[in-house]
Amino acid sequence: MTRTHSTRFLRYAVLLAALPAIAGCDDETLMPPEPAGGDLFARYAAIGNSITAGFQSGGINDSTQRQSYAVLLAGQFGLAVGREFRVPLLASPGCPPPLVNAFTQERLAMGTAGDCNLRLPPVPPFLSNVAVPGAAVIDALTNLDADSDPNALTTLILGGRTQLEAAAEVAPTFVTVWIGNNDVLGSILDAADPGNPALVTPPATFATRYADLMSGLDGIGSVQGGALLGVVQVVGAPFLSAGLAYFAAAQQIPTLTVDQNCLEVGQIPGGGPEDTAVVFVPFSYGAPLVAQASAGVPTTLDCSVPQVVSVAETTNLILAVTQYNAAIAAEADARGWVFLDPNALLGQLLADPSAIRPFPAFPPDPAAVEAPFGTALSRDGIHPSAGTHVAVANALIQGINAAYGTSVEPVQ
Amino acid sequence: MNRPSARVGAAALLVGLAPTSGLAQGFGVFEHGTCAMGRAGTGVAAPCGDGSAIFFNPAGLAAIDRLTLTGGLTLIQATGSFTDDLLAERTGLDNSPIPVPHVFAAYPLHDRVTAGLGLFVPYGLSTNWPADFDGRFNGYDNALQSIYIQPTVAFRPIDIIQIGGGLDVVIGSVKLTQRLDLSEFEAVPGITFGQLGVPFHTDFADATLETHGATGVTGNFGVIIAPHDRFSIGFRYLGKTTLEYEGDATFDPIATGIVLPPGNPLAAALGLDPAQSLPLDLVLNGADLFSPGAPLEDQTVHTRITMPDQIVVGFALRPAESFTLLFDYQRVNWSTFDVLSVDFENTLTPDREVIENYEDTDGFRFGVDIEVSPRWDVRAGYLWHEGAAPPQTVTPLLPEGTRNELTIGFGWRISDAFTTDVAYQYIRQDDRRGRVTEGPPGQAPTVDLNSGLYTFKGHLVGFTVTWRP
């Protein structure tokens, strides 16, 4: 072979040899496919409180967590729950275990309200649902402020981070925020003085904290859209029953006397003629009285005691929530985000006696143990049932599709 | 204050000691002579005349008819990255160029017998990831060297057959640096900090294992048969050897900066006031985990790694006087690397078995060597081989996979006594999904842990000087 021939052969050999190396070795198909729901829903984080976390029937565990509207929403966004949308799952029976009977306070697996099972291993690499039961707006911003009210679940879910910090780690493209209920609910749940105005976050303070939260979300830099849910008018929760309901019950229970002060009604300042405030009796206070009377012990319900929510307290609660929601709506408007007022949904449910039934309802519902407050509420009379989570998710989807021109399918 | 248990956390050390290299299957290195490197490492049937036959096929040493002294270096510049699925964030390797030396000496004792001595590094690695890389809990600053020193004898019983063999004395060292993840660490027996909410991948200690001087013995044997002066076939076998490493494991605490809010369950478990916030570092410092006698004290550690055996067969065809075509097939029995055991001296520090389950690999090499002038040779080659790591064991320590490699080289006979060779090799590895974390202790990893994409490329430059006085 001549040198010329050798050189030519070499050139061909090198080119031939180069082909496999030059041919595609980078394989984009090995990366996850484009998000099924589009870039807007590539990464979704849910900020919130007990409802978003999946708290039901006074408890939370991995089963109730999976029923959260946030989890349902993630699925409809095309995110694989457990891989692309991570939930800080709590071991069953829960922390605490959910109630199985509202009247006896029996809990799952014979647990108690003080039981707290820990997180299920393994630890997920990131969290998408960062909501913490009991969190007020300030708790999403800081765990250590004097006004913060962290609890065991704050640590179990966030491990020292705030909701905002945990959400930022996901670099979410879409967020939902449903927080603020506990800025007013704590007042309702105060056993000594439900409705105590001192336990209601002043609306101006609420607005400032909520704005800080939204600024924090803006600061993440990855968020392309979101939905803000308003605060529930907590006096609409069947955990509270109007004095009128007890008055009606007294007609069926001869040994139960309900004072006239339980029928007091007041006009809500700034509202229409139909906007009235009434006396509310918490289930935790009224149920034992009804049980006692039903057992034949003469019992009187006096609505002037601190354990009953007075008309003035009811008015304060309603006005606070109204102002909260105005602030939340303004934040949503400023960003072009969805604002969903859950009270519209609550109103629809209140119109259906099987969905929400105040205590004490007569004649007794045969399903009272299963759904003592109606099918829309879980057994604590405050937190939505699994079915209501579906309704919330679908209401959000409707709003999101309208705002962003998307076509997210509703939850079936 | 109660002391958190170390069962899981300390065991995370050395979860994947498997080293990574940029060159051949697994953590193999094949560039031990620039002449052979230029032709894609082929030559089992016709080794280069620079003494590198001591590695490529000891039988080839029999063809050396005068004292030959060779020294050289291969510089390896590896580039790679990991792109995570969640954020599509890319983290690149921080590797500096790695020098890999080779030294060979050959001396004909008789016209049919040649002796030689070689030093080469057939198994080695170095990987450096940024210290904030998500895979730092598998290892972020790692190095492994297995230096083979091989006295060799080759002879030619008849003209068409050469036989050679050598005894390899192997000297190994390992360095591995990784972070420990507090979320895997037991706060109290049976309960990890992760179950208490401590986030995934919370650094709380930096762990380093460093060993030197592990030794092993094996052999390298080969045969070349040349039934025609323009055609030869070759075979060689490099045996496996298991190196027992003993070294130092050191643990340095890292502050987590985490403050658990009031109401946290850890305070109650430790008998502290649950109404107060709790700096986690206070708990860890109080637990005295790093002091003598504690689970994370600096201590002696033992491990063992088997350098696998490998078989190469091939042929060389010389269709023209100045033109040689070469083909080699190589199989490396990486399946010997199935479980990695790490034994800590402190009984409080749990030992660990990491399931690797490497797979045997096949590689194919094609080379051409052309004598374009009395003083110049031009070489080129292409090789393909599989990755040894199975899909569930592609980690920061060994993010390897199927590779295509291209080589080119030049040989210059400066004088009758001096020859220099230079070569360049380009490595392009198929992108491969992998992981940056271990699964639960005691469980074999699965592909479900894979959370991103590894890429790898390499540029190698070799330079060798041969002196034949």
HADDOCK unambig.tbl for C-alpha pairs under 7 A between the chains (distance, minus, plus):
assign (segid A and resid 1 and name CA) (segid B and resid 320 and name CA) 5.86 0.50 0.50
assign (segid A and resid 3 and name CA) (segid B and resid 372 and name CA) 6.10 0.50 0.50
assign (segid A and resid 14 and name CA) (segid B and resid 380 and name CA) 6.62 0.50 0.50
assign (segid A and resid 17 and name CA) (segid B and resid 381 and name CA) 6.88 0.50 0.50
assign (segid A and resid 17 and name CA) (segid B and resid 382 and name CA) 5.49 0.50 0.50
assign (segid A and resid 17 and name CA) (segid B and resid 406 and name CA) 6.98 0.50 0.50
assign (segid A and resid 18 and name CA) (segid B and resid 406 and name CA) 6.47 0.50 0.50
assign (segid A and resid 20 and name CA) (segid B and resid 404 and name CA) 6.78 0.50 0.50
assign (segid A and resid 21 and name CA) (segid B and resid 404 and name CA) 5.17 0.50 0.50
assign (segid A and resid 21 and name CA) (segid B and resid 405 and name CA) 6.35 0.50 0.50
assign (segid A and resid 21 and name CA) (segid B and resid 406 and name CA) 6.97 0.50 0.50
assign (segid A and resid 21 and name CA) (segid B and resid 428 and name CA) 6.48 0.50 0.50
assign (segid A and resid 25 and name CA) (segid B and resid 429 and name CA) 6.80 0.50 0.50
assign (segid A and resid 25 and name CA) (segid B and resid 430 and name CA) 4.65 0.50 0.50
assign (segid A and resid 25 and name CA) (segid B and resid 431 and name CA) 6.40 0.50 0.50
assign (segid A and resid 26 and name CA) (segid B and resid 430 and name CA) 6.13 0.50 0.50
assign (segid A and resid 26 and name CA) (segid B and resid 431 and name CA) 5.42 0.50 0.50
assign (segid A and resid 27 and name CA) (segid B and resid 431 and name CA) 5.85 0.50 0.50
assign (segid A and resid 30 and name CA) (segid B and resid 433 and name CA) 6.51 0.50 0.50
assign (segid A and resid 30 and name CA) (segid B and resid 453 and name CA) 6.93 0.50 0.50
assign (segid A and resid 31 and name CA) (segid B and resid 85 and name CA) 6.67 0.50 0.50
assign (segid A and resid 31 and name CA) (segid B and resid 452 and name CA) 6.88 0.50 0.50
assign (segid A and resid 31 and name CA) (segid B and resid 453 and name CA) 6.52 0.50 0.50
assign (segid A and resid 32 and name CA) (segid B and resid 85 and name CA) 6.30 0.50 0.50
assign (segid A and resid 118 and name CA) (segid B and resid 195 and name CA) 5.64 0.50 0.50
assign (segid A and resid 118 and name CA) (segid B and resid 196 and name CA) 6.29 0.50 0.50
assign (segid A and resid 119 and name CA) (segid B and resid 195 and name CA) 4.45 0.50 0.50
assign (segid A and resid 119 and name CA) (segid B and resid 196 and name CA) 6.47 0.50 0.50
assign (segid A and resid 119 and name CA) (segid B and resid 197 and name CA) 6.93 0.50 0.50
assign (segid A and resid 120 and name CA) (segid B and resid 195 and name CA) 6.35 0.50 0.50
assign (segid A and resid 121 and name CA) (segid B and resid 195 and name CA) 6.32 0.50 0.50
assign (segid A and resid 122 and name CA) (segid B and resid 440 and name CA) 6.86 0.50 0.50
assign (segid A and resid 123 and name CA) (segid B and resid 194 and name CA) 5.72 0.50 0.50
assign (segid A and resid 123 and name CA) (segid B and resid 200 and name CA) 5.90 0.50 0.50
assign (segid A and resid 124 and name CA) (segid B and resid 200 and name CA) 6.49 0.50 0.50
assign (segid A and resid 125 and name CA) (segid B and resid 200 and name CA) 5.29 0.50 0.50
assign (segid A and resid 143 and name CA) (segid B and resid 261 and name CA) 5.75 0.50 0.50
assign (segid A and resid 144 and name CA) (segid B and resid 261 and name CA) 6.19 0.50 0.50
assign (segid A and resid 150 and name CA) (segid B and resid 261 and name CA) 6.35 0.50 0.50
assign (segid A and resid 150 and name CA) (segid B and resid 262 and name CA) 6.18 0.50 0.50
assign (segid A and resid 150 and name CA) (segid B and resid 263 and name CA) 6.32 0.50 0.50
assign (segid A and resid 151 and name CA) (segid B and resid 262 and name CA) 6.71 0.50 0.50
assign (segid A and resid 151 and name CA) (segid B and resid 263 and name CA) 4.60 0.50 0.50
assign (segid A and resid 151 and name CA) (segid B and resid 264 and name CA) 6.48 0.50 0.50
assign (segid A and resid 152 and name CA) (segid B and resid 263 and name CA) 4.93 0.50 0.50
assign (segid A and resid 152 and name CA) (segid B and resid 264 and name CA) 4.66 0.50 0.50
assign (segid A and resid 152 and name CA) (segid B and resid 265 and name CA) 5.71 0.50 0.50
assign (segid A and resid 155 and name CA) (segid B and resid 196 and name CA) 6.86 0.50 0.50
assign (segid A and resid 155 and name CA) (segid B and resid 197 and name CA) 5.60 0.50 0.50
assign (segid A and resid 155 and name CA) (segid B and resid 260 and name CA) 6.37 0.50 0.50
assign (segid A and resid 155 and name CA) (segid B and resid 261 and name CA) 6.74 0.50 0.50
assign (segid A and resid 155 and name CA) (segid B and resid 264 and name CA) 5.44 0.50 0.50
assign (segid A and resid 156 and name CA) (segid B and resid 196 and name CA) 4.98 0.50 0.50
assign (segid A and resid 156 and name CA) (segid B and resid 197 and name CA) 4.01 0.50 0.50
assign (segid A and resid 157 and name CA) (segid B and resid 197 and name CA) 5.34 0.50 0.50
assign (segid A and resid 158 and name CA) (segid B and resid 197 and name CA) 5.82 0.50 0.50
assign (segid A and resid 159 and name CA) (segid B and resid 197 and name CA) 4.18 0.50 0.50
assign (segid A and resid 159 and name CA) (segid B and resid 198 and name CA) 4.34 0.50 0.50
assign (segid A and resid 159 and name CA) (segid B and resid 199 and name CA) 5.99 0.50 0.50
assign (segid A and resid 159 and name CA) (segid B and resid 260 and name CA) 6.50 0.50 0.50
assign (segid A and resid 160 and name CA) (segid B and resid 258 and name CA) 5.74 0.50 0.50
assign (segid A and resid 160 and name CA) (segid B and resid 259 and name CA) 5.46 0.50 0.50
assign (segid A and resid 160 and name CA) (segid B and resid 260 and name CA) 4.57 0.50 0.50
assign (segid A and resid 160 and name CA) (segid B and resid 261 and name CA) 6.34 0.50 0.50
